[in-house]
Amino acid sequence: MAVVQPRSRVVNFRLSSSEYERVYCASQAEGLRTVSEFARSSVLRRIEGEPQGNSNLDVWLTRISEAIARMDRSLAEALKKWTAAVSKTPAQVKSKQDSE
């Protein structure tokens, strides 16, 4: 179990409204509870040499993978329907049209 050290030091800096919005959105995307947690973890990752923004990249890649999977299923279904339609003989198509 990790030992939690008490945090007694304060770091303060100002952001414009648009900068704050970007920081807030990034903190939400990483699943952090507060902007302060995001700022702390970002600074510590930076000084510890960890790559920045990996979790955002993971979220983005996951969304793209899900979208590709949905498109793949849609294309498979469309191909199935198209194959069924073109495999019918002209007489079968005419017979179906006549019955409608």
C-alpha positions in Angstrom: 0.0 0.0 0.0 1.4 3.4 -1.0 2.1 5.9 1.8 0.4 9.2 1.2 2.4 12.2 2.1 0.5 15.2 3.3 0.3 18.0 0.8 1.2 21.3 2.4 2.6 23.4 -0.5 0.5 25.5 -2.8 1.2 26.3 -6.4 -0.9 29.0 -8.0 -1.2 30.2 -11.6 -3.7 32.1 -13.7 -5.4 30.9 -16.9 -7.6 32.7 -19.4 -11.2 31.4 -19.8 -10.3 29.4 -22.9 -7.2 27.9 -21.3 -9.2 26.9 -18.2 -11.9 25.3 -20.4 -9.3 23.2 -22.2 -7.7 22.2 -18.9 -11.1 21.3 -17.4 -12.1 19.2 -20.4 -8.7 17.4 -20.3 -9.1 16.7 -16.6 -12.6 15.2 -17.3 -11.3 13.2 -20.2 -8.7 11.6 -17.9 -11.3 10.8 -15.3 -9.9 13.1 -12.6 -12.1 14.6 -10.0 -10.7 18.1 -10.1 -8.6 20.5 -12.2 -6.1 20.6 -9.4 -5.6 16.8 -9.6 -5.0 17.2 -13.4 -2.5 20.0 -12.9 -0.6 18.1 -10.2 -0.5 14.8 -12.2 0.5 16.6 -15.4 3.3 18.5 -13.7 4.6 15.4 -11.9 4.5 13.3 -15.1 6.4 16.0 -16.9 9.2 16.1 -14.4 9.3 12.4 -14.0 9.7 12.0 -17.8 6.4 10.2 -18.5 4.8 10.9 -21.8 2.1 13.5 -21.8 -1.5 12.9 -22.8 -1.4 9.1 -23.2 -4.8 8.7 -21.6 -6.3 11.2 -24.1 -4.8 9.2 -26.9 -6.2 6.0 -25.4 -9.7 7.5 -25.3 -9.4 8.8 -28.9 -8.1 5.4 -30.1 -10.9 3.6 -28.3 -13.6 5.8 -29.9 -12.1 5.3 -33.3 -11.9 1.5 -32.8 -15.6 1.5 -31.7 -16.6 3.5 -34.7 -14.7 1.2 -37.1 -16.3 -1.8 -35.5 -19.8 -0.3 -36.0 -19.0 0.5 -39.7 -17.7 -3.1 -40.1 -20.9 -4.5 -38.8 -23.0 -2.2 -41.0 -20.9 -3.1 -44.1 -21.2 -6.8 -43.3 -25.0 -6.5 -43.1 -25.2 -4.5 -46.3 -23.0 -7.1 -48.1 -25.2 -9.9 -46.8 -28.3 -8.1 -48.1 -26.7 -7.3 -51.5 -25.4 -10.9 -51.9 -28.9 -12.2 -51.2 -30.4 -9.8 -53.7 -28.0 -10.4 -56.6 -28.1 -14.2 -56.2 -31.7 -14.3 -57.2 -32.4 -15.1 -60.9 -34.3 -12.6 -63.0 -37.3 -14.9 -62.9 -37.3 -14.9 -59.1 -37.1 -11.1 -59.0 -40.0 -10.8 -61.6 -42.1 -13.3 -59.6 -41.6 -11.3 -56.4 -42.5 -8.0 -58.1 -45.6 -9.6 -59.6 -46.7 -10.8 -56.2 -46.5 -7.3 -54.7 
